[in-house]
Amino acid sequence: MNKYELAVVVSANVDDEAKTKAVDKCKALIERFGGTVTNVDDWGKKKLAYEIQKQTEGFYYFIQFDAEASVPAELESRVRIVDNVIRYLCVRNDEA
């Protein structure tokens, strides 16, 4: 099992229920492919580095999880189509 982190930026133009639904969907996808979520870090609303889909702000979430090496590829292909997610990135956390 490897340690990974999924960074998700949710649209700032949605209500709290839609934000929660998008994050829960990402967590459900991780668990569906055999991963275990260890931590969810909510950074709140932040200014984007550049405009995305005519938006300048987004809600940032960082989801740490443990999973097999095949999970990130499956996860990225599914997160791409989750409603209200405007950007995502999955990286492996290596122990230094």
N, CA, C and O atoms as a DFTB+ gen file, in Angstrom:
384 C
 N C O
     1  1       0.833      -1.181       0.000
     2  2       0.000       0.000       0.000
     3  2       0.879       1.245       0.000
     4  3       1.805       1.374       0.800
     5  1       0.568       2.151      -0.909
     6  2       1.280       3.419      -1.000
     7  2       0.416       4.531      -0.424
     8  3      -0.807       4.407      -0.351
     9  1       1.063       5.617      -0.018
    10  2       0.343       6.781       0.491
    11  2       0.190       7.792      -0.644
    12  3       1.156       8.102      -1.343
    13  1      -1.020       8.299      -0.822
    14  2      -1.319       9.259      -1.879
    15  2      -2.065      10.448      -1.308
    16  3      -2.617      10.394      -0.210
    17  1      -2.067      11.534      -2.091
    18  2      -2.853      12.706      -1.746
    19  2      -3.574      13.183      -3.000
    20  3      -2.963      13.375      -4.052
    21  1      -4.877      13.368      -2.869
    22  2      -5.698      13.872      -3.963
    23  2      -6.090      15.300      -3.639
    24  3      -6.790      15.549      -2.658
    25  1      -5.645      16.233      -4.455
    26  2      -6.023      17.639      -4.303
    27  2      -7.188      17.905      -5.248
    28  3      -7.123      17.593      -6.438
    29  1      -8.253      18.483      -4.704
    30  2      -9.464      18.750      -5.473
    31  2      -9.853      20.205      -5.285
    32  3      -9.897      20.702      -4.160
    33  1     -10.137      20.895      -6.402
    34  2     -10.640      22.267      -6.347
    35  2     -12.089      22.224      -6.820
    36  3     -12.388      21.835      -7.950
    37  1     -12.980      22.637      -5.917
    38  2     -14.414      22.638      -6.196
    39  2     -14.838      24.063      -6.542
    40  3     -14.333      25.023      -5.961
    41  1     -15.740      24.193      -7.463
    42  2     -16.238      25.492      -7.907
    43  2     -16.741      26.324      -6.731
    44  3     -17.391      25.798      -5.828
    45  1     -16.441      27.623      -6.742
    46  2     -16.880      28.526      -5.680
    47  2     -18.318      28.973      -5.874
    48  3     -18.878      29.621      -4.990
    49  1     -18.927      28.651      -6.994
    50  2     -20.289      29.092      -7.301
    51  2     -21.363      28.107      -6.857
    52  3     -22.495      28.191      -7.333
    53  1     -21.042      27.177      -5.958
    54  2     -22.006      26.172      -5.514
    55  2     -22.261      26.320      -4.017
    56  3     -21.484      26.954      -3.303
    57  1     -23.355      25.730      -3.556
    58  2     -23.684      25.798      -2.132
    59  2     -22.926      24.722      -1.347
    60  3     -22.233      23.885      -1.925
    61  1     -23.073      24.764      -0.014
    62  2     -22.348      23.836       0.857
    63  2     -22.707      22.381       0.580
    64  3     -21.846      21.504       0.661
    65  1     -23.947      22.122       0.261
    66  2     -24.376      20.749      -0.001
    67  2     -23.684      20.178      -1.236
    68  3     -23.271      19.018      -1.232
    69  1     -23.555      20.979      -2.288
    70  2     -22.904      20.517      -3.518
    71  2     -21.411      20.302      -3.293
    72  3     -20.830      19.371      -3.850
    73  1     -20.783      21.157      -2.477
    74  2     -19.356      20.972      -2.155
    75  2     -19.147      19.658      -1.417
    76  3     -18.254      18.878      -1.750
    77  1     -19.980      19.427      -0.414
    78  2     -19.880      18.200       0.377
    79  2     -20.121      16.975      -0.491
    80  3     -19.447      15.956      -0.338
    81  1     -21.073      17.073      -1.394
    82  2     -21.384      15.951      -2.283
    83  2     -20.202      15.621      -3.191
    84  3     -19.914      14.447      -3.424
    85  1     -19.513      16.645      -3.710
    86  2     -18.364      16.419      -4.584
    87  2     -17.222      15.747      -3.831
    88  3     -16.591      14.829      -4.353
    89  1     -16.951      16.199      -2.602
    90  2     -15.874      15.605      -1.805
    91  2     -16.234      14.183      -1.393
    92  3     -15.384      13.293      -1.430
    93  1     -17.487      13.960      -1.000
    94  2     -17.923      12.612      -0.634
    95  2     -17.839      11.656      -1.812
    96  3     -17.515      10.481      -1.640
    97  1     -18.128      12.154      -3.003
    98  2     -18.029      11.322      -4.211
    99  2     -16.574      10.908      -4.445
   100  3     -16.306       9.763      -4.810
   101  1     -15.626      11.843      -4.233
   102  2     -14.204      11.517      -4.385
   103  2     -13.773      10.476      -3.361
   104  3     -13.046       9.540      -3.693
   105  1     -14.221      10.636      -2.111
   106  2     -13.879       9.662      -1.069
   107  2     -14.482       8.296      -1.388
   108  3     -13.841       7.269      -1.166
   109  1     -15.701       8.279      -1.904
   110  2     -16.355       7.017      -2.261
   111  2     -15.611       6.313      -3.393
   112  3     -15.507       5.086      -3.403
   113  1     -15.093       7.092      -4.347
   114  2     -14.325       6.498      -5.442
   115  2     -13.045       5.844      -4.928
   116  3     -12.665       4.765      -5.382
   117  1     -12.388       6.502      -3.982
   118  2     -11.165       5.939      -3.392
   119  2     -11.484       4.601      -2.733
   120  3     -10.775       3.616      -2.942
   121  1     -12.541       4.566      -1.945
   122  2     -12.912       3.336      -1.239
   123  2     -13.414       2.265      -2.201
   124  3     -13.234       1.073      -1.951
   125  1     -14.036       2.677      -3.287
   126  2     -14.541       1.728      -4.278
   127  2     -13.409       0.926      -4.923
   128  3     -13.585      -0.246      -5.256
   129  1     -12.249       1.561      -5.099
   130  2     -11.114       0.882      -5.724
   131  2     -10.161       0.274      -4.709
   132  3      -9.038      -0.083      -5.067
   133  1     -10.573       0.145      -3.457
   134  2      -9.785      -0.566      -2.458
   135  2      -8.876       0.309      -1.616
   136  3      -8.051      -0.212      -0.866
   137  1      -9.002       1.611      -1.716
   138  2      -8.184       2.501      -0.895
   139  2      -8.876       2.833       0.414
   140  3     -10.076       2.606       0.569
   141  1      -8.110       3.373       1.360
   142  2      -8.676       3.802       2.630
   143  2      -8.313       5.260       2.860
   144  3      -7.137       5.623       2.825
   145  1      -9.308       6.086       3.092
   146  2      -9.094       7.512       3.331
   147  2      -8.560       7.686       4.752
   148  3      -9.155       7.188       5.707
   149  1      -7.433       8.395       4.888
   150  2      -6.846       8.606       6.208
   151  2      -7.105      10.001       6.745
   152  3      -7.179      10.180       7.960
   153  1      -7.245      11.009       5.867
   154  2      -7.441      12.380       6.323
   155  2      -8.037      13.215       5.194
   156  3      -7.708      13.020       4.024
   157  1      -8.914      14.143       5.556
   158  2      -9.451      15.115       4.601
   159  2      -9.167      16.496       5.164
   160  3      -9.619      16.833       6.258
   161  1      -8.421      17.289       4.417
   162  2      -8.025      18.622       4.859
   163  2      -8.767      19.657       4.022
   164  3      -8.604      19.706       2.803
   165  1      -9.582      20.486       4.677
   166  2     -10.372      21.515       4.006
   167  2      -9.661      22.848       4.165
   168  3      -9.570      23.376       5.274
   169  1      -9.156      23.399       3.062
   170  2      -8.448      24.681       3.104
   171  2      -9.387      25.858       2.903
   172  3      -8.979      27.004       3.086
   173  1     -10.617      25.605       2.534
   174  2     -11.585      26.682       2.340
   175  2     -11.453      27.346       0.979
   176  3     -10.855      26.801       0.051
   177  1     -12.030      28.540       0.890
   178  2     -12.055      29.274      -0.382
   179  2     -10.745      30.028      -0.570
   180  3     -10.329      30.795       0.298
   181  1     -10.098      29.800      -1.716
   182  2      -8.827      30.456      -2.050
   183  2      -8.904      31.021      -3.460
   184  3      -9.688      30.561      -4.290
   185  1      -8.094      32.006      -3.708
   186  2      -7.985      32.593      -5.040
   187  2      -7.181      31.646      -5.927
   188  3      -6.138      31.138      -5.517
   189  1      -7.666      31.414      -7.129
   190  2      -6.959      30.555      -8.077
   191  2      -5.771      31.303      -8.677
   192  3      -5.790      32.531      -8.767
   193  1      -4.756      30.580      -9.081
   194  2      -3.581      31.195      -9.686
   195  2      -3.912      31.811     -11.040
   196  3      -3.297      32.796     -11.448
   197  1      -4.877      31.234     -11.727
   198  2      -5.339      31.759     -13.012
   199  2      -6.815      31.407     -13.160
   200  3      -7.321      30.516     -12.479
   201  1      -7.487      32.103     -14.040
   202  2      -8.921      31.908     -14.237
   203  2      -9.195      30.543     -14.876
   204  3      -8.560      30.163     -15.859
   205  1     -10.149      29.823     -14.299
   206  2     -10.567      28.520     -14.816
   207  2     -12.076      28.569     -15.013
   208  3     -12.812      28.823     -14.060
   209  1     -12.540      28.336     -16.213
   210  2     -13.969      28.350     -16.534
   211  2     -14.623      29.646     -16.039
   212  3     -15.710      29.629     -15.463
   213  1     -13.940      30.760     -16.277
   214  2     -14.395      32.105     -15.897
   215  2     -14.592      32.268     -14.390
   216  3     -15.417      33.068     -13.950
   217  1     -13.832      31.506     -13.605
   218  2     -13.884      31.599     -12.151
   219  2     -12.505      31.981     -11.624
   220  3     -11.486      31.551     -12.164
   221  1     -12.479      32.784     -10.575
   222  2     -11.201      33.213      -9.997
   223  2     -10.982      32.655      -8.606
   224  3      -9.911      32.856      -8.033
   225  1     -11.975      31.948      -8.032
   226  2     -11.850      31.358      -6.701
   227  2     -12.376      29.929      -6.713
   228  3     -13.171      29.548      -7.572
   229  1     -11.913      29.146      -5.740
   230  2     -12.383      27.779      -5.606
   231  2     -12.159      27.279      -4.199
   232  3     -11.374      27.856      -3.447
   233  1     -12.848      26.204      -3.838
   234  2     -12.684      25.577      -2.530
   235  2     -11.681      24.430      -2.669
   236  3     -11.853      23.541      -3.503
   237  1     -10.635      24.462      -1.845
   238  2      -9.561      23.488      -1.918
   239  2      -9.756      22.388      -0.876
   240  3     -10.036      22.668       0.290
   241  1      -9.606      21.139      -1.308
   242  2      -9.668      19.976      -0.421
   243  2      -8.491      19.072      -0.737
   244  3      -8.159      18.854      -1.902
   245  1      -7.856      18.545       0.315
   246  2      -6.750      17.612       0.169
   247  2      -7.124      16.327       0.895
   248  3      -7.332      16.324       2.109
   249  1      -7.207      15.235       0.140
   250  2      -7.633      13.947       0.680
   251  2      -6.439      13.001       0.672
   252  3      -5.950      12.618      -0.391
   253  1      -5.968      12.622       1.869
   254  2      -4.877      11.652       1.972
   255  2      -5.486      10.256       2.063
   256  3      -6.491      10.046       2.741
   257  1      -4.858       9.302       1.365
   258  2      -5.370       7.937       1.389
   259  2      -4.256       6.945       1.119
   260  3      -3.214       7.292       0.563
   261  1      -4.493       5.693       1.525
   262  2      -3.599       4.574       1.267
   263  2      -4.255       3.689       0.223
   264  3      -5.443       3.381       0.314
   265  1      -3.463       3.275      -0.785
   266  2      -4.039       2.444      -1.847
   267  2      -2.930       1.738      -2.623
   268  3      -1.745       2.031      -2.466
   269  1      -3.354       0.806      -3.459
   270  2      -2.434       0.118      -4.358
   271  2      -2.021       1.051      -5.490
   272  3      -2.637       2.100      -5.685
   273  1      -0.997       0.682      -6.228
   274  2      -0.430       1.535      -7.278
   275  2      -1.384       1.770      -8.450
   276  3      -1.233       2.760      -9.165
   277  1      -2.342       0.903      -8.659
   278  2      -3.254       1.053      -9.793
   279  2      -4.399       2.025      -9.517
   280  3      -5.080       2.444     -10.454
   281  1      -4.624       2.388      -8.277
   282  2      -5.778       3.204      -7.901
   283  2      -5.727       4.633      -8.448
   284  3      -6.755       5.109      -8.929
   285  1      -4.591       5.350      -8.405
   286  2      -4.608       6.733      -8.895
   287  2      -5.060       6.890     -10.344
   288  3      -5.772       7.844     -10.658
   289  1      -4.673       6.000     -11.215
   290  2      -5.090       6.093     -12.621
   291  2      -6.604       5.922     -12.741
   292  3      -7.260       6.664     -13.473
   293  1      -7.156       4.944     -12.021
   294  2      -8.608       4.732     -12.030
   295  2      -9.328       5.934     -11.427
   296  3     -10.362       6.373     -11.930
   297  1      -8.767       6.451     -10.349
   298  2      -9.373       7.575      -9.640
   299  2      -9.423       8.826     -10.511
   300  3     -10.452       9.499     -10.580
   301  1      -8.310       9.136     -11.175
   302  2      -8.257      10.330     -12.020
   303  2      -9.239      10.251     -13.178
   304  3      -9.829      11.262     -13.557
   305  1      -9.419       9.072     -13.740
   306  2     -10.359       8.959     -14.861
   307  2     -11.803       9.179     -14.409
   308  3     -12.639       9.603     -15.207
   309  1     -12.106       8.894     -13.139
   310  2     -13.459       9.101     -12.617
   311  2     -13.663      10.513     -12.062
   312  3     -14.734      11.092     -12.244
   313  1     -12.656      11.076     -11.390
   314  2     -12.775      12.415     -10.805
   315  2     -12.932      13.461     -11.911
   316  3     -13.544      14.507     -11.695
   317  1     -12.389      13.186     -13.070
   318  2     -12.475      14.102     -14.206
   319  2     -13.923      14.504     -14.508
   320  3     -14.172      15.624     -14.953
   321  1     -14.875      13.601     -14.271
   322  2     -16.264      13.878     -14.642
   323  2     -17.172      14.157     -13.441
   324  3     -18.391      14.224     -13.602
   325  1     -16.608      14.322     -12.248
   326  2     -17.424      14.649     -11.074
   327  2     -17.901      16.093     -11.198
   328  3     -17.119      16.987     -11.519
   329  1     -19.184      16.313     -10.943
   330  2     -19.762      17.652     -11.035
   331  2     -19.104      18.607     -10.057
   332  3     -18.786      18.235      -8.928
   333  1     -18.902      19.844     -10.500
   334  2     -18.376      20.957      -9.708
   335  2     -16.893      20.847      -9.357
   336  3     -16.377      21.729      -8.672
   337  1     -16.188      19.807      -9.794
   338  2     -14.733      19.731      -9.604
   339  2     -14.098      20.386     -10.821
   340  3     -14.268      19.924     -11.949
   341  1     -13.351      21.485     -10.577
   342  2     -12.767      22.196     -11.715
   343  2     -11.298      21.826     -11.932
   344  3     -10.787      21.985     -13.041
   345  1     -10.610      21.338     -10.900
   346  2      -9.236      20.839     -11.040
   347  2      -8.984      19.750     -10.011
   348  3      -9.615      19.726      -8.954
   349  1      -8.052      18.841     -10.324
   350  2      -7.678      17.769      -9.408
   351  2      -6.245      17.363      -9.705
   352  3      -5.737      17.588     -10.803
   353  1      -5.606      16.766      -8.721
   354  2      -4.249      16.247      -8.900
   355  2      -4.020      15.172      -7.854
   356  3      -4.265      15.392      -6.667
   357  1      -3.557      14.023      -8.284
   358  2      -3.252      12.933      -7.362
   359  2      -1.751      12.697      -7.392
   360  3      -1.177      12.452      -8.453
   361  1      -1.107      12.770      -6.210
   362  2       0.334      12.566      -6.108
   363  2       0.638      11.538      -5.032
   364  3      -0.144      11.342      -4.102
   365  1       1.777      10.889      -5.171
   366  2       2.222       9.916      -4.176
   367  2       3.053      10.628      -3.130
   368  3       3.938      11.417      -3.461
   369  1       2.768      10.349      -1.861
   370  2       3.548      10.907      -0.764
   371  2       4.635       9.918      -0.381
   372  3       4.359       8.841       0.148
   373  1       5.872      10.300      -0.657
   374  2       7.007       9.449      -0.289
   375  2       7.533       9.863       1.076
   376  3       7.566      11.048       1.407
   377  1       7.937       8.890       1.851
   378  2       8.556       9.188       3.153
   379  2       9.969       9.687       2.902
   380  3      10.743       9.041       2.196
   381  1      10.303      10.823       3.473
   382  2      11.641      11.403       3.259
   383  2      12.643      10.860       4.243
   384  3      13.813      11.239       4.205
